[in-house]
Amino acid sequence: MVGGSAPDATSGGAKTLADVLIAEDQEHVPADVIVAVLRSITLTDDIMASGSDIPARPVSRGVDYLFSHAPEPKAASSVTSASQPVVSAKAQFSYGVHVGARPKAAPEYIGATNRAARRRARLAAQDTAIGQAQARFGSVARFLVADMTQRLPFPDGSFDAVMSNVAMHMFPDGVTRTVFAEVMRLVRVGGLFVFHVNALEDRPLRARRLPGRELEPDYVAEESGQTMHFFSEAYLRELLEGWRDLRLVPVAVPHRKTGELFKQVWRGMARR
């Protein structure tokens, strides 16, 4: 189950869209209202019997006639009521006599559910990469998976150096300050902090491909749900106050195929 709430009683205990879709607050519609709607739509593995060459069938409603060009529904318990909407795992929709005739090979998600699915895929890929690294270097290095926005399980001054490659620019200002402070705590006196983060100059370049809305100054949420923070030189110097021998180098990254300016980042190094 990706997310959502338990099935509503109106569905007779059957699985509903609330079990597989994640609701989030919208500008004019709160998440609990969306969940209530999702609970009213039953989710089934398959609405239709196999085959698609079944002729249209008229259904009388008073003086009107409605036609459906889909196959006859299965007489299965998964389709609970003609008056209740049903969606299948193949993205078919059924309501009364209307049944979708163009199923998909697999469901497609948008919004919060899509972001959750993408996150699971990224984490799975990272687990694979970490496993491969452990297999190669486990005898000489310790691997730990942890949340970098939380206090890490190491004593102060545990490390000679910390390196972060385009990983610290995903957070709002408050979390960013916490992450930078944690690095300072972990690096011993005389140790190094080496990093890459998105430069403020990268914001218009990225917006051409991935438009977003600003949540905080220079912190945006893109249409995919990805959040991105863009760093000015002044902001970096403020975050790194207390470090010595600070070096900040702007790096322009060309497009691999066209050679045009594609991205701009800061390459930084500081000594504790």
C-alpha positions as CSV (number, residue, x, y, z in Angstrom):
1,M,0.0,0.0,0.0
2,V,1.4,3.3,-1.0
3,G,-0.5,5.5,1.4
4,G,-3.9,6.7,2.3
5,S,-6.4,5.6,4.9
6,A,-8.4,2.4,5.6
7,P,-11.4,1.6,3.4
8,D,-14.6,3.4,4.3
9,A,-17.5,1.3,5.6
10,T,-19.6,2.3,2.5
11,S,-17.3,0.1,0.4
12,G,-18.2,-2.9,2.4
13,G,-14.6,-3.4,3.6
14,A,-13.3,-3.6,0.0
15,K,-10.1,-1.9,-1.1
16,T,-10.6,1.7,-2.2
17,L,-8.5,4.3,-4.0
18,A,-7.6,5.8,-0.5
19,D,-5.5,2.6,0.0
20,V,-3.2,3.4,-2.9
21,L,-3.3,7.2,-3.5
22,I,-1.8,9.8,-1.2
23,A,-3.9,12.9,-0.6
24,E,-2.4,16.3,0.2
25,D,-3.9,19.6,1.0
26,Q,-4.8,21.7,-2.1
27,E,-5.3,25.5,-2.2
28,H,-9.1,25.2,-1.9
29,V,-9.6,21.5,-0.9
30,P,-8.2,20.0,2.3
31,A,-6.7,16.5,2.2
32,D,-9.4,14.9,4.4
33,V,-12.1,15.9,1.8
34,I,-10.0,14.2,-1.0
35,V,-9.6,11.1,1.2
36,A,-13.3,10.9,1.6
37,V,-13.9,11.0,-2.1
38,L,-11.2,8.3,-2.6
39,R,-12.8,6.1,-0.1
40,S,-16.0,6.1,-2.1
41,I,-14.4,4.5,-5.1
42,T,-13.8,0.8,-5.0
43,L,-10.5,-0.6,-6.3
44,T,-10.5,-4.0,-8.0
45,D,-8.0,-6.1,-9.9
46,D,-10.1,-6.3,-13.0
47,I,-13.4,-5.0,-14.0
48,M,-13.8,-6.6,-17.4
49,A,-13.9,-10.1,-18.8
50,S,-11.3,-10.8,-21.5
51,G,-12.1,-9.9,-25.1
52,S,-13.0,-6.6,-26.7
53,D,-15.2,-7.5,-29.7
54,I,-18.5,-7.3,-27.9
55,P,-21.1,-5.1,-29.6
56,A,-22.6,-2.1,-27.9
57,R,-25.5,-2.8,-25.5
58,P,-28.3,-0.3,-25.0
59,V,-29.6,0.3,-21.4
60,S,-32.9,2.0,-20.8
61,R,-33.3,4.9,-18.4
62,G,-36.7,6.5,-18.9
63,V,-36.8,7.7,-22.5
64,D,-33.1,7.9,-22.8
65,Y,-30.8,5.2,-24.1
66,L,-27.1,5.0,-23.0
67,F,-24.6,2.9,-24.9
68,S,-21.4,1.3,-23.7
69,H,-18.9,-0.1,-26.2
70,A,-17.0,-2.1,-23.6
71,P,-17.2,-5.8,-22.8
72,E,-19.7,-7.1,-20.3
73,P,-18.6,-6.7,-16.7
74,K,-17.6,-9.8,-14.8
75,A,-20.2,-11.1,-12.4
76,A,-17.7,-10.9,-9.5
77,S,-17.9,-9.7,-6.0
78,S,-15.2,-7.2,-6.7
79,V,-17.7,-5.0,-8.6
80,T,-19.9,-4.2,-5.6
81,S,-22.8,-2.1,-6.9
82,A,-24.0,-0.5,-10.1
83,S,-24.5,2.7,-8.3
84,Q,-20.9,2.8,-6.9
85,P,-17.9,3.9,-8.9
86,V,-15.2,1.3,-9.4
87,V,-11.6,1.6,-10.7
88,S,-9.4,-1.3,-11.7
89,A,-5.6,-1.7,-11.3
90,K,-5.6,-1.4,-15.1
91,A,-7.0,2.2,-14.8
92,Q,-10.5,1.2,-16.1
93,F,-13.4,3.2,-14.6
94,S,-16.9,1.8,-14.1
95,Y,-20.0,3.6,-13.0
96,G,-23.4,2.0,-13.6
97,V,-23.5,0.9,-17.2
98,H,-20.4,2.9,-18.2
99,V,-17.2,0.9,-18.4
100,G,-13.9,2.2,-19.7
101,A,-12.8,0.4,-22.8
102,R,-9.1,1.3,-22.9
103,P,-7.2,-0.3,-20.0
104,K,-3.5,0.5,-19.4
105,A,-0.8,-2.1,-18.9
106,A,0.1,-0.5,-15.6
107,P,-1.3,2.3,-13.4
108,E,0.2,5.8,-13.8
109,Y,0.4,8.2,-10.8
110,I,0.7,11.9,-10.4
111,G,1.2,14.3,-7.5
112,A,2.1,13.0,-4.0
113,T,1.6,9.3,-5.0
114,N,4.0,9.7,-8.0
115,R,6.6,11.4,-5.7
116,A,6.3,8.5,-3.2
117,A,6.8,6.0,-6.0
118,R,9.8,7.9,-7.4
119,R,11.3,8.1,-3.9
120,R,10.9,4.3,-3.4
121,A,12.6,3.7,-6.8
122,R,15.5,6.0,-5.9
123,L,15.9,4.4,-2.5
124,A,15.9,1.0,-4.0
125,A,18.6,2.1,-6.5
126,Q,20.7,3.5,-3.7
127,D,20.3,0.3,-1.7
128,T,21.7,-1.6,-4.7
129,A,24.6,0.9,-5.1
130,I,25.4,0.7,-1.3
131,G,25.4,-3.1,-1.4
132,Q,27.8,-3.0,-4.3
133,A,30.1,-0.6,-2.5
134,Q,30.0,-2.7,0.6
135,A,31.0,-5.8,-1.4
136,R,34.0,-4.0,-2.8
137,F,35.2,-1.8,0.1
138,G,33.5,-3.2,3.2
139,S,36.8,-4.4,4.6
140,V,38.2,-0.9,4.7
141,A,35.2,1.4,5.1
142,R,32.0,1.4,7.2
143,F,28.7,2.2,5.4
144,L,25.8,3.8,7.2
145,V,22.4,4.9,5.8
146,A,21.0,7.8,7.8
147,D,18.9,10.9,7.6
148,M,21.2,13.8,7.0
149,T,18.7,16.3,8.5
150,Q,18.9,14.6,11.9
151,R,21.7,14.4,14.4
152,L,24.1,11.6,13.2
153,P,25.2,8.9,15.7
154,F,28.8,10.0,16.0
155,P,30.7,12.0,18.7
156,D,31.9,15.5,18.1
157,G,35.0,15.8,15.9
158,S,34.8,12.2,14.6
159,F,35.9,12.8,11.1
160,D,39.0,14.2,9.3
161,A,36.8,15.3,6.4
162,V,33.2,15.4,5.2
163,M,32.3,15.5,1.5
164,S,28.8,16.3,0.1
165,N,28.2,16.2,-3.6
166,V,25.0,18.0,-4.7
167,A,23.0,16.7,-1.7
168,M,22.7,19.7,0.6
169,H,20.5,21.9,-1.5
170,M,17.2,20.1,-1.1
171,F,16.0,21.8,2.1
172,P,14.5,25.0,3.4
173,D,16.6,27.5,5.2
174,G,16.0,26.2,8.7
175,V,16.9,22.6,7.8
176,T,19.9,23.8,5.7
177,R,21.4,25.6,8.7
178,T,20.9,22.4,10.8
179,V,22.7,20.3,8.3
180,F,25.7,22.7,8.0
181,A,25.9,22.9,11.8
182,E,25.9,19.1,12.0
183,V,28.8,18.9,9.6
184,M,30.7,21.5,11.7
185,R,30.1,19.4,14.8
186,L,31.4,16.2,13.2
187,V,34.6,17.5,11.6
188,R,37.6,17.7,13.9
189,V,39.6,20.9,14.4
190,G,41.8,21.2,11.3
191,G,39.6,18.9,9.3
192,L,38.0,19.7,5.9
193,F,34.5,20.1,4.5
194,V,34.3,19.7,0.7
195,F,31.0,20.2,-1.1
196,H,29.1,21.1,-4.3
197,V,25.7,22.9,-4.1
198,N,23.5,24.7,-6.7
199,A,24.4,28.3,-7.3
200,L,21.8,31.0,-7.3
201,E,22.7,31.6,-11.0
202,D,21.5,28.1,-11.7
203,R,17.9,29.0,-10.8
204,P,16.8,30.5,-14.2
205,L,18.7,27.7,-16.1
206,R,16.8,25.0,-14.2
207,A,13.5,26.8,-14.4
208,R,13.6,26.5,-18.2
209,R,13.4,22.7,-17.9
210,L,11.7,22.4,-14.5
211,P,9.4,25.3,-13.5
212,G,8.5,25.6,-9.9
213,R,7.0,27.9,-7.3
214,E,8.9,29.7,-4.6
215,L,8.3,28.5,-1.0
216,E,11.0,30.6,0.6
217,P,13.6,33.0,-0.8
218,D,15.6,31.0,-3.4
219,Y,13.9,27.7,-2.3
220,V,11.4,26.3,-4.8
221,A,9.1,23.3,-5.3
222,E,9.1,22.0,-8.9
223,E,6.1,20.5,-10.6
224,S,7.4,17.0,-9.9
225,G,7.5,17.8,-6.2
226,Q,11.3,18.0,-6.1
227,T,12.4,20.8,-3.8
228,M,15.6,22.8,-4.6
229,H,17.6,25.5,-2.8
230,F,19.8,27.9,-4.7
231,F,22.9,29.3,-2.9
232,S,24.3,32.8,-3.3
233,E,27.9,33.5,-2.2
234,A,26.7,35.6,0.7
235,Y,24.4,32.9,1.9
236,L,27.2,30.3,1.8
237,R,29.6,32.5,3.7
238,E,26.9,33.0,6.4
239,L,26.3,29.3,6.7
240,L,30.1,28.6,6.9
241,E,30.8,31.3,9.5
242,G,33.4,29.9,11.9
243,W,35.2,27.9,9.3
244,R,38.7,28.8,8.1
245,D,40.4,29.0,4.7
246,L,37.1,29.1,3.0
247,R,37.3,28.7,-0.8
248,L,34.2,29.1,-3.0
249,V,34.6,28.5,-6.8
250,P,31.7,29.0,-9.2
251,V,31.6,26.2,-11.7
252,A,29.7,26.4,-15.0
253,V,28.6,23.0,-16.3
254,P,28.0,22.7,-20.1
255,H,25.5,20.5,-21.7
256,R,27.1,17.2,-22.7
257,K,25.7,17.2,-26.2
258,T,25.3,20.9,-27.2
259,G,28.0,22.5,-25.1
260,E,25.6,25.3,-24.0
261,L,25.5,26.4,-20.4
262,F,23.4,23.8,-18.6
263,K,24.0,24.2,-14.9
264,Q,25.9,26.4,-12.4
265,V,27.2,25.2,-9.0
266,W,29.5,26.2,-6.2
267,R,32.5,24.1,-5.4
268,G,33.5,24.8,-1.8
269,M,36.2,23.8,0.6
270,A,36.6,25.0,4.2
271,R,38.9,24.0,7.1
272,R,37.5,23.6,10.6
